[in-house]
Amino acid sequence: MRYVVGIDLGGTNIVVGTIPEDGSDVLGLVSEPTLPEQGADAVVARIVKLARASMAAAGKREISGVGIGSPGPLDTKSGIVILTPNLGWTNMPLRDRVAGALNLPATLDNDANCAIFGEWWRGAARGATHVVGLTIGTGIGGGIILDGSIYHGASDIAGEIGHMSIDSTGRRCKCGNDGCLEAYASGPAIAARAVEGISAGVDTALPEYVGGDLSKITAQIVYEAAHDGDAYALEMVRETAKLLGAGVANILNIFNPDVVVICGGVTLAGDKLFGPLASEVKRRAFKPAWDACRIVPGALPGTAGVIGAAAVFMQRTWGAC
């Protein structure tokens, strides 16, 4: 059996694993902090070191290539990272640098595309034909799978779901636009909205969770307080669910998928988020689109990007995965 190394490159961590062509396992899973402040050469050296460690842990198996998932925008045909603010890279030939160092063929795709492709191949969206996914963390990424292939669009930008506008005069997003979904429902945005309410004097126990240091409030803290029954935290989760629901309803009406998969830390909110999210989508989407679709949390936390990156290599190189 052939094996492929999957690399999930993020602004915070690099995760690498070795995947058999049937996707049945993740061998030699290793991870290290990305440390982008050390520069591109250091990050590439770390990627290569982790890939070699993963291959060594996988034992004497036939390694056929490397799939890389990276933040973008990208040029997937030439293997270049055009721009990624979290890493500070511009026009970085990542695919060829990794391929050359490992002496293996390689592919490059968007990290969110890879995560959703992994969920389609071996995770929560397995068996579906048309899938749209959201990866919610520091930002909101997305991926679109149509008839079993990633939809890239005309210039590799398709799937930037976090930058759909849900309020034309709303909160300023880091991308420079106003009212993006990411500006409301990403992890930092949820925390920022919670702190704004606390600063305005709302009654909540949230400050007690962080010893009064509001700068330490995260989306995970908000979810924890909501699970504990804090009324304001519950309101924040419900409001986030409505905002995400508006975005997901747009997706249903445009793409008519059979599965929408939501990945990332937001899934920690559980039914307190997914319940009102589903209600909002049902209220907003056309009924035939709603009736045909399942909205599910990701099933491959920590490995979806690795599995999906390897699967991208298999599909592009072998024609199937």
Secondary structure, 3 states (H helix, E strand, C coil): CEEEEEEEECCCEEEEEEEECCCCCCEEEEEEECCHHHCHHHHHHHHHHHHHHHHHHCCCCEEEEEEEEECCCEECCCCEEEEECCCCEEEECHHHHHHHHHCCCEEEEEHHHHHHHHHHHHCCCCCCCEEEEEEECCCEEEEEEECCEECCCCCCCCCCHHHCECCCCCCECCCCCECECHHHHCHHHHHHHHHHHHHCCCCCCHHHHCCCCHHHCCHHHHHHHHHCCCHHHHHHHHHHHHHHHHHHHHHHHHHCCCEEEEEEHHHHHCHHHHHHHHHHHHHHCCHHHHHCCEEEECCCCCCHHHHHHHHHHHHHHHCCC
